[in-house]
């Protein structure tokens, strides 16, 4: 049994990770400030004898004894991270410094949940880990994009200078149960709008692409990366199957049986045109690739939102 800290553990990804770690016999400490996380996501874990919840904001130091740290804390939806961009930068920078300081003191291995947003509006396709990205440092998304880039810098510097045992994963679009109703990302937006009979809002002409990874596949990759010996990363974690936003909207309409219309709206600034991971490194180093197909994953996610919305 390991004692494992999960920052942002009440969030969409964090709650699934806590659940997986407990299921594999670990002692889990979940910390969250509940800015975008929800107690509903972890309520079913609250009676587990090896689960502990601490209300804490990672921009403040934390003193605790653990064996490993999964650092997931940060709002990942544009709606949430643009609501308070200064707080988002602080979470990425000060939060990562605090978690690295903790890892250094207690000699714990730490994994950073970075993001495909470090690639920005990529000029290389599909994106490999060696690509340095095309990010607007003063744009509306930069609080998150540049925040994650600085977090990766901090991870590498603590590793090189202080020999902290680190892992870095770059997460591409992930979806599944426990996404927030007001999450603001494309999968949850479309499903909620379809189930409510509202117009599906497509930004731009819908030809921009994304790759969608189901949450269980993503959690498996996080755990494999943490457990890998010597492989630091960064490593892309996502589904290399590429879909246009318009194709996703049509698939959601078909799977929900909704009569909603698709309407086009102006594309937000700095919105990536193409986003798709090269996962060759994950395959070779982690023996990992996603197994859940888009239709299967969407079906499970639709069932979750149908129950959540009671429609």
N, C-alpha and C positions, 0 to 999 in steps of 0.2 A: 504493500500500500504506500502510495506517495501522497504527500500533502501538496495540493496544487492550487495556485491562485489564478482566478480568471477575472481580469478587469473588464468591465462592461458585461458582466455575466448575466444581467437581466435583459439584455438586448436580444434581438432576433438570433444572431449567430451564437452569442455567448450562452444563452439558455440551452440551446441544443448541445453545445460543447460541454456545459456542466452536466447535463443529463448523460451524455456519452461517457464522460470521465467517471461519474458515480457508478454507472453500469459496469464499468471495468474495475471496480474495487478500489477506487481512489478516495481520498479525503479531499473535499473541494471547498475552498473559500471563495465566495463570489462577492466582488465589490462593484457597486454601481451608485451613481448619484441620481438616477432615474430622470435624467433630462430627456433621453429618448427611449430608455429601457422601461420595462413595465413589470410590476410585481406579479401580474397575471401570468407572465411567461415562466415564472419559477415557483408559483404557488404550489404546484404539485410536488415540488422538491423539498418544500419547507419542513416536512416531517421526516425526511431521510436522516438517519442518525449520523451520517458523515458529510452533511451539507451545512454550511454556515454562511449567512448573509451579513455583510457589513455595508451600511450606507456610507459611502466615502467618495470624494472627488479626487481623481488622480493628480490634479494640479497641486495638491498638497501632499507632502511626504507621508508614507505609510510604513509603520514598523511592525513587522510580522515575520514569523519563521515558516518558510515553505521550502519545498524541494524544486518546484518549477513554477514558472509564471507565463501564462498566456495573456499577452497585452492586447486586448481588443477594444478598449475604451475609446470611443469617438463616434459621434453621430455620422452615419454614412450616407444618408439621404440628402440631396441638395437642399430640400426644403428645411431640414433640420439644421444642417451645418451652416447654411447661409442666414438662419434666423439670428445667430449670434456669432459672427465670423471671428471676432477676437477670442471668444471662448473656445472656438474650434481650434485656432492656432495654439492657444495655451494648452489645450488637451493633448494635441499632437506633440508639442515641443516640451513643455514643462512636465506633462504627464509621463512622457517617455524618459526624460531625464530622471524623474523620481523612481520609475520602475527599474531603470538601469542601475541607479544608485542602490536600490534595494537588492537587486540581483548580485551586484558587486560585493555588498556587505555580507550577504548570507551564502554566497557562492552557489546561486541557483541558476539553472538554465532558463533563458527567457526567449519567447517567440513573439515577434511583432507581426500583427495583422496589418500589413501595408495594403496597397491598393493598385489596381490597374490605372488609377487616375494619375499615377506618377508618369505615365506615358503621354498624358495630355491628349491633344488632337493629333494622334500619331501619323507620321509620314511613312512609317514602315508597317507592313502588314503581311502576315499576322505579327504581333508584337513578341519579340524575344527579350530575354532578360538582359541582353547586352545593349539594347536600345536605350539611349539616354533621354528620350522623350521630347515633346514639343509643348511646353506648358507656358501659359501666360502668367507671369509672376504677379501681375496687378489686377487680374480679372476677378469676377465674382466668385469663381470656383477656387481661387488660389489659396484661400484659407485652408481648404482640405487638401488640394493637390500638392502645394508647396509644403504644407504641414507634414504630409506623409513622406515627402522627399527628405525633409530635414530629419524626421524620425529615423529614416533609414541611415542617414549620415551619422546620427548619434549612435545608432546600434553598431555600425562598423567601427567608429572611433573608440567606443568603449571596448570593443572586441580586440582591436589592434593595440590600444594603449594600456588597457587594464585586464586584458585576457578574459573578459566576460564571455561566457558560453552562450552564444546567440543563435537564433534562427530567424529568417525573414521570409514571409510569404507575401506575394502580390495577388490579392483576391480580385477576380473578375466578377461580373454581375451574378449574384446568387439570389435565389428565391425559394419560397416554401412556407409552410405553416409558421405562424408567430410573427410574420411581417406585420407592421402596424397598418391599421386601416388608412391612416393619413400619411403613410410612409413617403409617398410622392414619387417613388420609382416606378418604372414603366409596367412591370408585371402586376404589382398590387393596384396601381391606378386602373389598368384595363379591367382587371377582375372585379374590383369594387364598382366601377362604372357600369360594367355589363350586368352585374347582379342587381343593381339599383335601377336598371333601365335607362341610364343616362348616356349621353353621347360619349364615345371613346375619343379622348383627346390625343391626337397625333401631332407632335411638334415637327415642323419642317414638312417635307413631302413624304416622309415615312421610309425613304430609301436608306437612311442611316442604319448601320448594323450593330447588333450586340450579340454576345454569346451568353447563354443562360445556364448556370450550373445549379442543380438541385442541392438543397442544404445538406442532406446526408452525405453526399459525395464530398462536399467541401469540408465537413467536419472530419471525415476519414483522412483527408489530405493534411489537415492541421495536425492531427495526432501523429500521423506517419512522419511528418516533418520534425515535430518535437522529439520523436523517438529515434530519429536517424542519428547516427554517430558521425561526427566530423563534417557533415554537409551543412554549411552555414546558410546558403542561399545567396541572394534572393531567388525564389522559384515562383513561376506563374502557376496559380491554381484557378482553373476555370474549365468551361466546356468549349472545345474548339469548334463545335457546331455553330455556324453563323446564321443568324436570321435577321431580316429587315424588321423594323418596328411595325411596318404595315402588315407583314406576314404574321407577326405575333398577335396583332389586334384581331386579324381574321380568325386565327386559331382559337383565341379566347372566346370570340363570338360563337364559333361552332361548338366549342366544348360546354359553354354555359347555356346554349340555346337562346341567347338574348336577341332581341329585335333592335338593339341599340344601333345608332348610326356611327360611322367614323367621320370625325370632323378634323380639319387641319388647322393648326395654329402656328404662328411664327416660331422659328427655332431659337432657343435661348443662346446667348453669347457663349462662346468657347465650348459648346456641346460637341463631343467627339463625333466625327462622321463615320468612322469604322473602328470597331473594338472587337478584337478576337485574339485569344492567347495562342502562342506556340507552347505546347506543353511537353516538348521533347525532353526537357530536363526533368520534369516531374516523373515522366515514364521511366527514364533511365536511373535516376537517383532514388526515387521513392516507390517504384513499381506501381504507380498510381495512374489511373485515368477514370473519368466519370462513367457511371454505369446506368444512371437513371435518364431515360429519354425525355424530351421536352413535353410530349403529350402526357406521359405518365406523371411527371412532376407537376404539370399544370393541373391535372385532374385532382391530385392530392391538395394542392394549394386552393383550388376552387372549393373543394369540400370544406376546407378550414374556414374560408371567408363566408361561405354560405351559412355555416353554423354561427360564426361570429356576428354576422349581420341579421341572422334569423330570417332569411328570405327563401 
